Amino acid sequence: MLTNAQIAATLEQVADLLEFQGANAFRVRAYRNAARVIRNLTHEVARLVAEAPHTLAEIDGIGTAVAEKCVTLVQTGRLPQLEALLDEIPESVLTLLRIPGVGPRKAAVLYRELGVATLDQLRAACEAQQVRALKGFGAKTEQAILDGLPVAEAAGQRVYWAEAEPLVAQLRDHLQACAAVDQLEFAGSYRRGKETVGDLDALVVSTAPHEVMEHLASSRLVAETLARGDTKMSVRLATGLQVDLRVVPPASFGAALQYFTGSKEHNVALRSRAKQRGLKINEYGVYRTVEGAEQYVAGATEEDVYGCLGLPVFPPELREARQEFHWADAGQLPELVVERDVRGDLHMHTTATDGVDSLPDMVAAAQRRGWEYVAITDHSQRVTMARGLDPHRLLAQWREIDALQAQAPAGFRILKGIEVDILEKGGLDLPDDVLAQADWVVASIHYGQRQPRAQITARIVQALANPHVSAIAHPTGRLLLRRDPYDVDVTAMLQAAKEYGKCLELNANPMRLDLDDVDCAAARELGVPIVICTDAHSVEGLDVMRYGVLQARRAGLTAADVANTRSWSQLRQLLGRAE
């Protein structure tokens, strides 16, 4: 069954190809809007098509024509319109769109004028200084393309963890339906919760490996078998992601799970410790050499494997050979934050700016999730493309919040907030006398992201010094697989946050996850509170909180390290403000 993410990706591919061809802008927008809506739906489009396909067109943002395409895609697994477009345009051209700043129109110029259809061809054209000669490009654009090629190359090799998750769920369901599967687990970077995933590792205990491999090959997700042996098999999914299946005996399952979960660095440290104890660890088990022969000691469970070394079972997210062994030796392995610890969301948008759901709808959705408070933080006036709020509109929204608060259940707080823009020249784009009336202010950079390091850092530090700012949103501005962080001195930013008693955001959007796990760990060490926020632009967008929590776990954060695990009263005290 196709996932919403797969359907959305197909529609986005159609939109890219149509725009590449110079198709009508409204037609292109229809596909992009439908893709966005479908990606954010909480219910499965495939199930809706199976039960009541006519209702798909009734969903706001999905027109009749696109709905028909979705039905065809779900029912047949293919889309003739996309196939026709790919007959006219090489699919490799779409890889050019992964380069920051290269959209379909620029890609079309590169293809038509220079015959560039691959990243390698584009690199060669840039190095030959052919790109700068094109109308609308120039030397700076040529260099920016060269600088962005590594990002595009990485994007072709990895997918967001959030995109891998539904594939894992479907593969798990499919494999567990096989009677020959006794135990099953997915390992690798997916199990460690890394931001992006390069491939999937599936481990199975079975006495009938052939039957398990036949069953995997029968999945609708599988496009082709790449390799197959007696107990190992590699397949490529229709999405391009590779899955490596290993069938192991029960006595080796724990050792194999530990080994293939990794990371490589964690495993190297673990094996060094084993050697010091006269032991050997590999994917088959833990062994001790007795009279020249290797004697099996353990391996059925991870508890047994780590226990042989006097170690706890490390949460997979911590297995990066950073501090986990030091914590274990000191008996201080942290109790990592979990999603139920989060008591409120402090960054979201409504239809007042670029959100798709109303203020009451966003508040009601937060209440359904059991949160105790939410901050409504629409964009400020500088972000004109999002219809940012000027002081007059912002104060009107806050009056609406006051009215809504009066009807809210006891104990639930709707915070009057704003995502205020940090101006290119420094300072904020709303006056202090307005910001002083807010409950919560997140400051962020949307413009001037290519400024020099010192200038961007100074802008952020100045914002942190403002007494009305509560936190910095998506502090490095990165977009995974699409845009590198801007050149900011993170250490200086962390030190300023500590000095002024402010928070830094861990933006839970799976395409951002900003701050990254390393910077979040640095914040923890300095005592700078992290706020995990969804930056939701829709009711469904609130669901991404769990991706932020997963990132926080990779940083070793506990509930105490995350500011919004506190009540609103406690959070205000943390920021040094009176109720």
N, C-alpha and C positions, 0 to 999 in steps of 0.2 A: 504494500500500500504506500503510495507516494505521501510524503510528509508535506506539511504546509511550507516548510523551508524549501523543499525541492520544487514545489509548484511555483513559489515566489521567484526562485532563482531562474526558472525557465521563462517566466514572464519578463523578468529583468533582462534576460538575454535577448528576447524578442525586441524589447524596447531599445536596447543598445544597437542591435542590427538595423532596426528601422531608422534610428537617429543617424547612424552611420550612412544610411542610404539617402538621408535628407528628407525623410517622410514628414508628413504634417505633424506639427508640434503637439496638437491636441490629441492626436492618435498615440503618439509616443507617451504623453503624460497619462493617458488612460491606462496603459500597461503598467507604468511605474506606480501609479496610485493603487491599482489593484494588487500589485506585488506587495506594496507596503501594508495594505489592509490584511492580506492573507497571511503575511509573516507575523502579524500581531494578533491574529485570531486565537482564541483559547480553545475553540473546537476544531476538529479536523475536517478540512474541506472534502477529503476523500470519503469520509463517512457521510457527510452531508449529500454528496453526489449519489452515494449508494441508496440513501433513504429518501431524499426529496430534492433532486437536482434542480427543480424549478425555483427553489427558494434561494439559490446561490446569487441570482441576479438581484434579489431583494436586499442584499447586504450593501449598506452605504459604501460607495467607492468601487463597487464591481458592477459594471454595466452588462447589458445583455450579451453583447458581442464577446467580451472577455469571459463571461460566465460560460458561454458555449465552448470556448477554447479550453477552459478548465475541465469541463465535463469530458471532452474528447481526450485530454491528457490523462485524466484519472482512469478512464475506462479502457484506454488502449495503450497507455504508457508512452505515447508519442504525440507529437504535435506537427501535423503536415505543414503548417505555416512556417514553423521554425526550420524544418527540413528544407523548404523551398528557399528560405533566406540563406541558409548555409550552402546551398548549391550555387548561390551568386557571390557569396563573400566567404573567403577562407576563415574557418573557425579560429585559426591562430591569431587573426587580427584582434580578437577580443582580449588577448593577453596584453595588448598595448594599453588597454583601458585601466590596467592595474597600476600604471605609472601615475603618481600624484600629478595632477594638473593636465593630464592628457584625457580629454573626453572623446566621445564619438566623432565630433566634428574635426578635431585635430587629427585623430586617428585616420579619418577618411582622407584628409589632405596628404598625410604621410603615405598612405596606400596608393592614392591616385597619382601623386606627383613623383614619388620615389620608388613605388613598388614595394614598400616596406610592409611585410605581413607577419614578421616574427620579432621577438626581442633581440635576437642576435643580429638580424638585418638592421634594426633600428640603432643598435650600438655602433655597427659599422658605419652607418650613415652619419651619425653624430661625430664619430672620430674622424670621418672624412670631411667634416664641416659642411655637409650638404643640407642639413636641417635648417641652419641659420639663414640660408638663402631663400627659404620659403616665406611667402607672404603671411604675416601674422606670427612669425616665430622669432628669429633673431638669436644672437649669441647667448644671451642669458637663458632663454627658453631651452636652447640646445644643451647648455650645461645642466640646467635643472632636470632635463630628461635623463641625462647621463647619471646624475646623482640619484634619480629615482628608480633606475633600473634594478638595483639590488632589492628594493621593496617589491617590485613587480615579480622578480624571480622567486622570492620567498613566498609570495602569494600564490604562485603556481604549484607550490609544494605542500602547503599546509592549509587547513581549514580552521575556522573558529571552533573552540571547544563546544560552544552552544550548537553548532551545526553537526558536530560529531555525535552529540548526545542522542538525538532521535534515531540516528542510524544504529547506534549501539543498542538502543531499546528494541528496535525492530529485529536486529540480528539476534539479540538475546532471546526474544520471544520465539523466533524461528528455530534456533538451536535447541532451546528447552523443549520444544515440541517433538524432538527426536528421542525415541525411547532408549537409544544407545548412549545418550549423554547422562552421566552420573553426577558430575560437577562441572560448573562453568563459571569463568570469571574473565573480565577484560582487564588487561594490564597496561603497561607502557605509559606514555605521557598523558593519555586519557585518564587513567586511574589516578595519576598524580595531579590532575586538575590544571594542567598547563593551559595557557591562554589559547594556544593553537595546537593542532594535532597533525602530525605528518602521516601517520598510518595507525591501524588498530591491531592490537595483539589479543587474540582470543585463546584462552587455555581451557582444555576440556579433559576430564577424566572419563575414559571409556575403554571397554575391552573390545570394542568393534570400531577401530579408527576409520576403516573403509566406509562404514555406514554413516558415520558422522560427516565425513568429507563429501559424500554423495548428497547428504542432506543440505550442507552449506551451499553446494553448487546449485541446488534447486531453488535457492532464494531468488525472488524477483529483483532484489537489489544487486545481485551479482551480474556483471557484464561479461566477464571472461575469467577463466582459470589461468593463472600465470605459471604456476609450478605445483607439482604434487609428488609426494613420496609416500613412504609407509605410514608416517605419523605426522607429517608436516604438509601444509597446503597454503598457497598464496593465491588470492583472488583479487580482481579489481572490481570495485563497485561501479555502477553507472555514473556515480558522481565523480569518479576518478580516484577515489580514496582506496588504498590498498589494505587488505585484511590478511594477516598472517595467523593461521590456525595451527596450534600444536596440541597433539593428543598425548597425554602423559599418564603413567600409572598412579594409583592413589598414593603410594609412598613418596612420590616426587611432587605432588601438586603444590604443597606449600613452598617448597624450594623453588619450583618453576615460577610460581606467582611472585615471590620475592625478587627473583632474578630478572624476570621480564618486566616487572613494574619499574625497576631502576630506582633512581637514575644511575647512569654509569659511574658517576663520582661517588654516590652513596654506596654502590656495590664494591667499588675499589676499597673504600674505607672499611667496609664490613669484612671483606676478605683478608685485609691486613690484620684486623683484630682476631679473626679465626686462626690465622697463621701463628700469632703470638700464643695461642692456646693449644697449639698442636693439632688444629683442625683444618679441614679443607671444605669450602662451600662452593657448590656450583648449582646449575639448574636441576640437577638430579637429587641433591640432598646434601646433608652434612656428613663428613666422613672423618674417621681417625685411623691413622696408619698403625696397625698392630702386627709386629713381626713381619714387616715388609708388605703386608696386604692391607688394602683399604677396607675399613669396616664401617658399614652404614650406621649412623647415629640417630639422625632425624631427617624430616623433610615432608611429612604429611600435611603439616599446617605451618603457617608463618609463625605462630606462637612457639612452635617447637624449634624452628630455625633460629629465631632471635633469642629464644630462651637458652640455647646452647652457649650463647655468648654473654649471658647475664643481662640481656637487653630487653626492653619492652618492645611491643609491636608498634613501630612508628606509624602515625597516620600517613597514608601515602603522599599527602600534599607536602609533608616535611622532608621527604627523602631526596634532598638535593646536596647533601654533605656541606651544609652551612653551619648550623648550630645544634642539630638534633643530637649528635653524639655527646657534645658537651653538656647539653641539658640532661640527657639520660644519665651520664656519669655523676652529675650533681643531684640527681633525683628531682629535677625541676622541669620535666617534660610538660609543656603547657597544655592546659585544657582548652583546646581551640574553640573559637567562637562558632556557633551554629545559627541557622536562620531564625530559629524561635527566640534567640536572644534579642533580636532587633525589635525595638519598640516603636519606631516611627521612621518615616521617610522625609528627608529634608531637601529634596530637589525634584520638582515636577512642574509640568506645564499644562495649560488649559487652552481652550479656544480663544481666550483673550489675546494670545499671540499665535504660536505655531503648533499648539496641541490640537488633537482631534476630538477630545471629549471635554465636556463642560466642567466648571468648578464643582457643582453639586455631584456630578457623576464621579469625578476623581476622588472627592471626599468620601462618598458612599463606598467606592471600591476599596479605599484604604481601611474603612471601618470593617468591611467584610473580611479583610485579612487579619483582623484582630489587633491592628496597630493602635497606639494610644494617642498619636499625634501625627500631623503632616504639615509640611510647610509648602505653601503654594508659591512657586518662584518663577513666575513668567519672566520673559526677557525684558530688558530695559530698552530705552528709546534708541540707543546707538545701533541696535540690531534691526535695521529697517526691513530687511528681507523677511523677518519674522513678525513684523508689525509690533515692534517693541513698545512698551508702555512709557509714555511721558508722565510727569508728576500728576497731572490731572486724571488720566485714566487709571494710574496706579492707586491713587487715593480712593477713586470710585470702586475699584476692585476690593480694596481693604474694607470699605463700608459694606460691600456684599458679603465679605467673609464674616464681619461682625454679626450681620443678620443671620447668616447660616450657623454661626457658633451658638447663637441664642436658641437654636432648635436642635443642637447636637446632643447626643446622649451624655449623661454625666460622666466626667472623667476623660472625655475625648476633646482634644485641643486642635483647632485649626489655626495654624500660625500664619500671620501676615508676613510674607516674604517677597523677595525679588532676586533674580539673577542679574546683578548689576555689571555692566561692562567696564573693563579696565581700558581706558582710552590709550591710543597709540602714543600720545605725548605724556601719558601719566595721568593719574587722577581717575575719578569715577564719573560716569555719565549721568548721575542723578545727584542733586544737592544734598548736603548733610542734613538739612532740616527735614527733608523727606525721609531719608534713610533712618533718622533717629526714631521715627515712628514705627519702624518694622520690628517684628519679633526675631526675624532671621534673615540675614543677608549673605548670599554667596556671590563672590566676585569672580569673574572669568575673563579670559582673553579670547576674542573672536577675530580681531583684526590686528595687523602688524605682527603676524606670527613668524615672519622671516627677519625680524629685527636682530641686531647683534645681541649676543649673550648678555652683556652688561646692561643693555637697555631693557630687554624683556625682564631680566631679574629685578631690576630697579622698579619696574612697573608693579610687579607682584609684591615685592617687599613693601612698597608704598601703600598698596591696597591692604596688606595685612596690618599696617600701622594705623589704618583708619579705625577709629573706635567703634564704628557701626558695622564693620564687616565681621561676619562670624566664621567664614571658611572660604577657601579657594576651591572652585569647581574645576574638574578635569585639569589638574595642575600643570601637566606637560603638553596637553593638546594633541596627543597622539591618536591615530586611528589605526588599529592593528591591520597589518597587511595592506594598508592604503596610504598612511601618512606617518612619517617619523615624528617624534616629539620635537617641539621647538627647542631652540638652544637656550635652556634655562639652567642656572646654577641651582640644582636641587638642594644641595647642602645649605646654601645661603637661604633658600626658601624655608627649609625646615627650621633653621636657627631663628629666622624671623617669626615663624609661627609659634615657636616656643617662647620667644621673648615677649610677644604681644598676647600670648594666651589664646591663640586661635586654632581652629581645626583645619585639616586638609581632607579633601574628598577622595574617596575611592569610588569612582564612577562605575556603577555595576553594568552599564551597557556592554554587552559582550564584544562589541567592536571597539570599545575604549579600554575598559579595565585600567583606568588611570586614576590614581597612581599604580605603578606595577608592584609586584610582590617585593622586590628588593628595596624600593623606596619606602614602601609601607613598613618593612622591617626596620629601616633606618629611622622612621618616625617613631616606631615603638621604642627603640633604644634611647631616643631623645625625650621620650615622654610626650610627644605631640599626638593629640587625639585624632583618630581617623573617623570620619563619618561615611558610612556606606550608603550611597544614594542611588536611586534608579535613574534619575534624569528622565523620567517617563513623560512621553508626549501623548499617551493614551492610557486607558484603563488597563489594557493588556500589558503595556509597558512596565507596570508595577511588578510583573512576574520576574523581571530580571534581577531582583534583589539577591536571589540565590547565587548568581554568578559572581556578584561582588563578595558575598560571604566566602565562596570557594577561593577567590583570590586572597582574601584576608587570611584564610587558613594557611595558604602557601607562605604567607609572610610570618606565620607563627603568632598571629594576633589572638588574644583571648577576648572575652566579652568586656573586660576592664579596659582594653586598648581601644575599643570602639565607642565613640561618644553616644551614638544613638541606640545603645543598649540600656541607656539610663532613662529615667522618667524625664519629662520636660523640665520639671523643677530642678532636678539634679543636673541636667545639662546646662541650664542657666547658671547655676552655681559654678559649674566647671569653667564657664566663660567669664566668671567674675561679675555677673549681672544680678541685680536684685529682682525679685518677682514683682 
